[in-house]
Amino acid sequence: MELVEQKELVNENKIFAKGICGIKMFWIFVIGCIFGTYYEQILTLVKSLIHTGEFVWEFRRGVLYGPFSPIYGAGAVLMILLLGRKKRKPWKTILYGGLLGGSFEYIISVLQEIFVGSRSWDYSRLFLNIGGRTTIPLMFLWGIMCYIFVDKIYPYLSDLIEKIPYKLGMLISKICIILLCVDMFISWTALFRQFMRNQNRPPLTPIGKFYDKVYTDDVLKYHFPNMQVKVGK
């Protein structure tokens, strides 16, 4: 009994997600995912109001279930891991953040096209674009956002996360990790199956048949309206 009580006391005194650790980076990932989703959706809404006067609230997320955009979550984590460990002059953080954001956006676009045969953004018509996958002005915006996030927002978020009770934080983290991993797996394998389907390749397993029935092109188009899919001949 004494050992159990001592263990519980130690857990109560532990700081949840202390420092730059895996659990804290998971929470930063989740926060980044949610922020990215609503940022994109609000941006789409504003553009629609300006150009057409219509109220359009479209999905702008990277998974089928929940308001999560993993590219933003992963970007937030990379910013902290690569740029958040030491203090820099603002212009350096903006420069490095812009290079990091633009490179990450470019690489993700290439990988998406290779593995699932689609593109979620195309900047070919924009000024100073790089292969239609990112642009110089957008990289500058990523740099500004990186500076604000790393220098101004992250310290506050870090303190807030560390105030979560240790046992409660660990329990919620484990549940969220499992759910989010399942969500991403289903979403991205459904997109891969769509790619295979549009290459006229029949399903080889019952899972593929299930995906063809449940996650049809119309369903995926509804959840990922900005995605351009390549159709095979």
Secondary structure by P-SEA (a helix, b strand, c coil): caaaaaaaaaaaaccccccccaaaaaaaaaaaaaaaaaaaaaaaaaaaaaaccccccccccccccccccaaaaaaaaaaaaccccccccaaaaaaaaaaaaaaaaaaaaaaaaaaccccccccccccccccccccaaaaaaaaaaaaaaacccaaaaaaaaaaccaaaaaaaaaaaaaaaaaaaaaaaaaaaaaaaaaaccccccaaaaaaaacccaaaaaaacccbbbbbcc
